Amino acid sequence: MTTDEQTESLGDCVRQILGNYDLGVHEFENINHEYNSTFKVTVADGTRFALRINVNSKRTLANLRAEVFWVNAISDIRVPKPVPSRNGELFTSGWHQASERNLNGVLYTWLEGEEVGDEPQPNQLSAAGAAMAKLHLSARDLVLPPNAQLPDLSDFFWGWPENLLGENSVLNIDEKTAVSKVKVLVEQLLVELGAHTAKRPIHADIHPWNLMWHDGEIAVFDFDDSGIGLPIQDLATSLYYLDTEEQEQAFMDGYATVAPVPVHTQQQMQLLKLQRRIQLLSYLCESSTPKHREMIPKYQAETMRRIAEALL
């Protein structure tokens, strides 16, 4: 299917999910269709919500329970809050005929503002760094309910299928070997770093397109990658998406206004950033989103170049 055909095919699933809420007269439109699919929902009085449907996500029910529980517990930064259904559930599901499966969805409160996007400003990145540090501090003592569990991010692929190392990989034997070497190095590094720092829930995907800016205040959304990991993993993942040293410094300076920046060497940081790139290549190889599939050849070539450079 094309992207338009995919979003159109979700219509009945969206209607079924929204039928679990007392919204009254409402309308919806797709505003983002990539890893997941997000719909803007507008009710009669103009109130808006964001419905996230897990299309490519591997989130289990236990993962979803943990995610919405954590988001609900956050009070020191601006985040969207899950809206309870008519039965008090914080996520529901609907049947998607095209893929012949139930898709889980979370209805979130609407965040006002503009996405930080491709050209983040220093003050926005500083605010984002401070927000991350606040999340790290508050999450230290978070106790999840018995039926809720976040993925363990000590695994190199964070629980995603190992698409790059299996029989159907797009990589050749030499490329698989190179990825395996990076995997071993990263997992050894996490053991070393974990000996001195307690694991906790981390967002694991704070990048400029998951940040909303409104009236000089930052908001963080899309906790779909969140898991149990180390603060340095969260920091490295965010820095991966930034283009310049100045941007990275602004983010870390913001973090430092709230808490000490996790201790690391430049080599360790580069290795963790490389891990994120490899994870994203693995994701692209299983994504059903057309534009993601088109990215694979170029993204793969650059990833292998960076791996070769790191292993010199």
Phi, psi and omega in degrees: 000149169286170178300315180299319179294323179294313181294322178295324181294341181277353186306308181295324177297316178299314181299320180295316179296312182294338177294347178275000182241151177270076184263345186071207179293132182206165174223162181216154177212146180284132180241350177197130180223093180223252178298311171241179179239128183244134180240136171276126180247126182238127179263177190302324182275005178094353178297137182244152176224164175241120178259116177260123177251128183280096183272304180262347185299146176259016181303128172276171177298322178296322177296316180296318178300317180294318181300308183290329176297314180295312181302320179295331183277347183285128182231348187260357172223165182277122177220154173288148181250139178294137182265128179293142175285180178303329181265007178086004179280145181266357169208153180224187180215162178215153182280130178251107187297320185299323180258357178054051178202161173280137177246134179277145179221147176237127176267117182251153171297155184277138175261123175285152175121193180239141174298141181298317168072206191286342183235068181294138179270155182306319181292327178290319180291324176297317178295323179293319177298319178295321179297318178299315181299320178297319177298317181296319181291315184287334184280348183303322186254012181290129177247116182280152177298160183302328183264017182237140182207132174264151180298150176276116184271016172280343174287137186302318181265010177056035177086355176286158176301143181276069185297334185276345186247356182272185183294330184264018181296148175282352183272150172276179185299316181296321180292320176299319180298319180295316178298319179298323178295317178296320179303313179298315181298317181293315182294325174294319180298319182294326175296316179297312182292325181290343179290343184241354184224135180284138174288158181195170173298133174229153182293314175071014176197041178277096176234169188303337179272357173249022179234136178244135182246125182211122178052043176075016181234141180267148171230146180246134177222182180061077179268022187290342177263000187300148181199187178264116183203196181259145177308324181295329177294319178298314181297314181298320180298318179292318181294332179304323186279351183269153191262336187228160176296327180295320178295316179299318181295321178299319179296313181291325176297320177296318177303316185294342177288345183248319183206158177299137176295134179309133183293132180198160172261164178299321180295318178297318180296317180298323180292319179289327175291323177295322176303316180298319180296318179295320176302316182292324175297318178300318178296315181304326183290345178243357182294144175266358182280123186307313184293333176289320179297324181292336182283342193304307185303312182292318181294322179296315182299316180291324178297316180293326176297317181292323178296315179300320179296319182290332184268001179297000000 
